[in-house]
Amino acid sequence: MKKHILQQYSDSLARVKLVRKSIDDLNRKIKKISTGEHYVTDSVTRGKKGKKSLGTVVITGIPYPEYNKKKNLLKRRENRLKIEEQELLELTSQVEEYIAGIEDIEVRNILSLYYIDDLNWIQVSHRMNGIYEGRRKYTDSSCRRKHDRFLEKNEKN
């Protein structure tokens, strides 16, 4: 369960980012439609006088069915995002409790930076070097190895 909660948290964080990105993309598409960058054009005849056409007229406008469909989709995605963010908040609390229960403070710091602060390994190593102010030398691979060793050790227990 211990390692599982960290993986579940990472997956949930990635999911929230994905949903936010899809909402941003959909908002851009809706903005294009509403600002006129995405007009629909059609030509129609003005009528007939006998067999002869009176000419054609070009009609331009916003594609309301597509616009309304995208607005409804946006509402559904925003509601889904609220649910996903609530789940992430609950998982964050569980992960923080799990990390706080780790005896090794150095590992606790690495896990907090990597999982809670969502830093990559290079950023984690820079932060760790800042925390320990030159007393220890951290690299991205050394932080990753400490992380992996800790998880392997706890997986066996």
N, C-alpha and C positions, 0 to 999 in steps of 0.2 A: 504494500500500500504506500510506503514511503516514497519510493521512486515513482510510483504511479501518479501521485498527486502533482509532482513536478512536471511530468509529461502532460498530464491533463491540463495544467495551468498554461503551459506553453502552447498547447493546441487551442485552448480557448482564447488566448491573447492573439494568436494568428487569425482565428476566426473573426474576432471583433475588428481587427485591422482590415480583413477582406470585405466585411460587410460595410464598413465605413468607406472604403474605396469604391465599392459598387454604388453607394449612395451619392458620393461625389460625382462619379461618372454620369449617373442618371440626372443629377441636378444640372450638369453642364448641357446634357442633351435637351432637357426641358427649357433651359435658358435660351439655347439656340432656336428652339421652336418659337418661344414667346417673343423673342427680340426680332424675329423676321429673318434670321439667317437660314431658316429652313422652311421657306414658303413652298406651297404646292401650286402649280400652275396648270390650267386646263383651257382648252379653246372650245367654244360652243357656237352654234349657228344662231343668228338673231331671229331667224324665222324664214318663212318662204312666201313668195308671191307667185302663186301658181307652182310651176316646177322649178322656178329660179330662186336660189338662196339670196337673202338680203345681206349676206356677209357673215363674218365670224367675229367673235369677241373673245379676248383673252381674260380669264378670271384667275386672280391670284389671291391666296389666303393661307391661313394657318390650318394645318390638318388636325381638326379638333378630335376626331376619334383617336388618333395616335397620341395627341397631347393628353387627353383624358386617361388613356391607358397608362401612360408613363407616370402621371400624377398618382393614380391609384397604386401602381407598383411601388412608387416612392413611399407612400404611406405604409404599405405592408412591410417594406424593408426597414423603415424607421421604427416600426413597432417591434420587428424582429431584433433590431439592434438594441433596443431597451432591454429585452429579455436576455440577450447574450451578455450585455454589460452587467446585468444583475448577477448572472451566473459567474462571470469573471470576478466580480466583487467578492462573492462568497468563497470562490477558490483562492483569491488573494489572501483572505483571512486565514484559510487553512494552510497555505504555503508559508505565510509569515509565522504561524504557530509552529509548523514543522521545522523551519529554519532556526527559530529561537530555541528549539529543543536540542539542537546539535551541540555537542560538547566542545568541539574544536572551533575556536573563535575565527581562526584564519579561514577555514572552510565555510563557516557561517557568513563571513564577509564576501567571499567569492560567490556563494550561492545567492546572496541578497543582490549583489551587483548584477549578476547574470540573469536571474529570474525576475526579481521584483523591479529593478531599475531598467530591465530589458536592454542591457548593454551587450555589445559583441565582445569577443575574447580580447581583442586589442584594447578596447576601452576599459575592460575589466582590469587588464594588467596595468594600464596607466593609472587608474584609480587606486589600485592596490599599492603601486609604487608611491603614490601621494599619501596614502594612509600611513604607510610604514616609513616614509621619509628617508629612503636610502638605507635603512637597516637591513632590508632584504631586497633582492632583485627579482622582479616578476616579469615574465614574458607571457605572451598569449598562450603559447603551448604549455608553459608550466602551470598556468591557471587551469587550463583545460584538463591537464593530467591529474591535478589535485582533485578536481571535480569528478572526473571519471573514476579515479581510485576510490574516492569516498562512496560513490554510488555502487561500485562493484562490491566493496566491503560490506555495505549495508544490505545489499541484495542477498548476500550469503547468510546474513544474520536473521 
